[in-house]
Amino acid sequence: MTIVEASQSDTRSISALIRSTFNHYTNHYNSNPALSKSSILAGYEEWALGHLSDQNKIIWVTKADERVVGISCSAYDEAHDTCDFVLGSVHPDFGQGGVYTDLIRYNQAYFKARGFRTLRVSTQVSNLTVQHVWAREGFKLAKVFDTYHINCMFNADPERLRLANSIYRATRI
């Protein structure tokens, strides 16, 4: 397996990976009755693909025999020497193969070599798998956020109103 910076030619593969990995991922977006499952998936695709062309963003792909099996999307702030690993995804067939750990380590090495001092990662409170990787890699819990979808509170049936999952953020210095 190799990790390389994604290019426009990886667009289809990245979209397919997002659809396969986030299809059953439960998060705060699912608590909003105004958002359809297809809209949520489209949002994740747009978010990931935005890292191909937006300034101060980068997307790395892990390839196994030219097949994209993992991605990591990072946004960075050179003025503050800070990077946010904002989205990661590993194909279910490669879920136990260390791909996510390799992507975390690759991001750390890449940004450390560029002089960055902080790498932050975030996830939903229920995503324990990645939180175990973070702990193993020396990250420390820094902040916890609760996310609420306010629009569903207006004229909403209280039975349909569900609060969102918390989001944990860990930081490695």
N, C-alpha and C positions, 0 to 999 in steps of 0.2 A: 504494500500500500504506500501511496505517496500523498503528501499534502502540498497543494499548489494554490496560488491565487486564482480565483475564478475569473473566467472571461465571459464575454457575451455568448460564446459558443456553448457554455454550460447552462444557459437559461432553461432549456427544456428539462434537463436532468435535475436541476435545483427545484423547479416547480413540481416535478414528479415526486421527488424526495419529500418535499413539504406536504404534499397531498397524502402520501403514504404514512408519514410519521405523525402528522397533526390531525388526522382524520378522527381519531378517538381520544384526543387529548382534551381533558376537561379543565376549564379555567374560568376566570371571571367573565369572559365574553359569553360563555354558555348561559350565564345567569340572566342575560339581557334578552327578553322575549322579542325585542325589535331586531335582533340579529339572527339570521338564518345560519345553519351549519355551513352552507356553501359560501356565505359572505365571510364567515370567520376564516375559513380556509383561504379564500381569496386575499384576505387581509394579511395572513401570514406569508403568502407568496409575494405580495407586493412589498411587504416589509423586508423580506430576504433579498429580493431582486433589487431593491433600492440601494443595497450595498455594493452593487456592481458599478454604479455610476455616480453616486453622491460623493461630494467632497468629504474628506475626513472619515470615510467609511471603507471597510474592506470585507471581503468574503473569501474564506478559505474553503477549499473542497478537498475531501479525502477521496482518493480514487483507488479502486481495486480493479486492475485490468481495464482501465479507462472508464469504469462505471463509477459514478458519483455515489458514494455510500455514506458520506457525512459532510456536514457544513458547519462553519462557525462564522457568524456575522459580528463584526466589531465596529464600534464608533469610537473615535479618539479625539482628544483635545491636546494638541501639542503645547499650547500655552500653559497648561496645568499638568502636563506629563501624566495624563490619566486616560485609560482605555476602559471602555465598557463592552464586555462580551455580552451582547444583547440577545442573541438567538443562536441556538445550536440544535442540530438534528442529526440523528444517526438512523440509517435504514434498519428496520427490525431484524433483518437477517444478520446484521453485524452488531447487534445491541450488546453482546457480551464479549466483544473482541478488543476492547480497549480503545476504540476509535474516539470516543468522547474525551477520554483522558489524554490521548495524543493531541487532540485539538486544543485542549486547555493548555497543555505544556507548550505546544507550538506557539500559541498566542503569547504566553508568558515570555518565551525566549525571543520572539520577534520584537515585541514592544520593549523588553528590557534592553536588547541590543540597540534600540533606537533612543534609549535614555529615559524611557517612561518609568515612573516610580510606582504607579498604582494600576492594578487590573481589577475591575469589579465585574461580578457576575450576578445575575438575578434569575429567579424562577418562581413558580407557584409553590405555595406551602406544601402541597401534596406531592410534589416532584422529588421524592426522597432519593431516587437513584442518583441524580446529579449532585444533590447535597452531600451524599457519601463521597463522591469523587472530590468535591471541593475540600472536605475535611481531610481526606487522604493527601491532598496536594498542598495543605497548609493554609487554606483560606480561613478567615475568621468572620463570623456573623457580625455585620456592621449595622444593619437597619432592617426593619420589618415594616411593610406597607399593607394597608387594607385598601382594596380597590372596590368602589361602588359604582354602579351604573345608574346615575340619578334619573335619566330619562324614563326608566321603567317604574319610577316611584310616582310619576304624575299620572293620575287616572288609572292606576294599576290595581288590579284585584289583589288584595293583600295575600291571598293564597298563592299567587303566582310570583310574588316578590321574593327573591332569594338574594341573600348577601353574597358577595364575591369571596373567592379564596384570597388568603393573604399572599403577599409576595415577599420572599426572603431575598435579601441581598448580602452577599459575602464579598469581602475585600482581601486582597493579598498585596502586601507591601514589600 
